[in-house]
Amino acid sequence: MKSPKTKVVDFRQAQEDLRDTLRQGMLDAATRLLTDEGPTALTVRRVADAVNCSTTLLYSLFGGKDGLANELYLEGFARLKTEFEAASASSARKKTDKNGLARILLHARVYHDYAKRNPGYYMVMFGDAIAGFVPPLESRKQAWESLAVLIESFDACMKNGALPPSNPTAAARLLWAAMHGAISLELKGYYLKTERADELFNAAVNAILRSLQMQPEQPASRQSP
């Protein structure tokens, strides 16, 4: 009878697995602090204490507070992308959008709801939460990819005639700027009533869509004297 083989321990792999586990635990702790107490609670010491480790270990895993902030920044956009994709899938199953504009309005609602439900993440994503944190260029490119669904929606509307042909990326950026402006005012408490904030957001979105629906004026042709 053959004896069972003894499992060989790969020390390097075990170290890497432990490192990944610790890293994820720290990110989970940072997320809890961010969502439960807000951005002011997001300090290296608080995160380290939450997982009962030294700040030195956190620095070794993330390279400091900026490294941790960058991970939360990317996580925020990844969560937003997931919500966009879920909304798109649901809309496609219902097949109620005839010209594509309803899909843009749906994505606007998803964006607004996400910001209201995740104000801490939203503030990290757009630079208000962590003083001095500037996302690296590669992270900013990855973040913009999360908003690609807006570009796709505008492109579809321009192809099916719901909107005049133009640059779908520029249209998506224009809508994003309007949405972000309204949400920033809301999250910073400039509106005392929730319904006023909702009215402003919806008005901003509709104003952008109306402006994009207007055909650009053609220059008058010059006539010979």
Sequence and secondary structure as in RCSB ss.txt:
>XXXX:A:sequence
MKSPKTKVVDFRQAQEDLRDTLRQGMLDAATRLLTDEGPTALTVRRVADAVNCSTTLLYSLFGGKDGLANELYLE
GFARLKTEFEAASASSARKKTDKNGLARILLHARVYHDYAKRNPGYYMVMFGDAIAGFVPPLESRKQAWESLAVL
IESFDACMKNGALPPSNPTAAARLLWAAMHGAISLELKGYYLKTERADELFNAAVNAILRSLQMQPEQPASRQSP
>XXXX:A:secstr
          HHHHHHHHHHHHHHHHHHHHHHHHHHH GGG  HHHHHHHTT  HHHHHHHHSSHHHHHHHHHHH
HHHHHHHHHHHHHHHHHHHT  SSSHHHHHHHHHHHHHHHHH HHHHHHHTTSSSTT    HHHHHHHHHHTHHH
HHHHHHHHHHTSS S  HHHHHHHHHHHHHHHHHHHHTT  SSHHHHHHHHHHHHHHHHHHHHS           
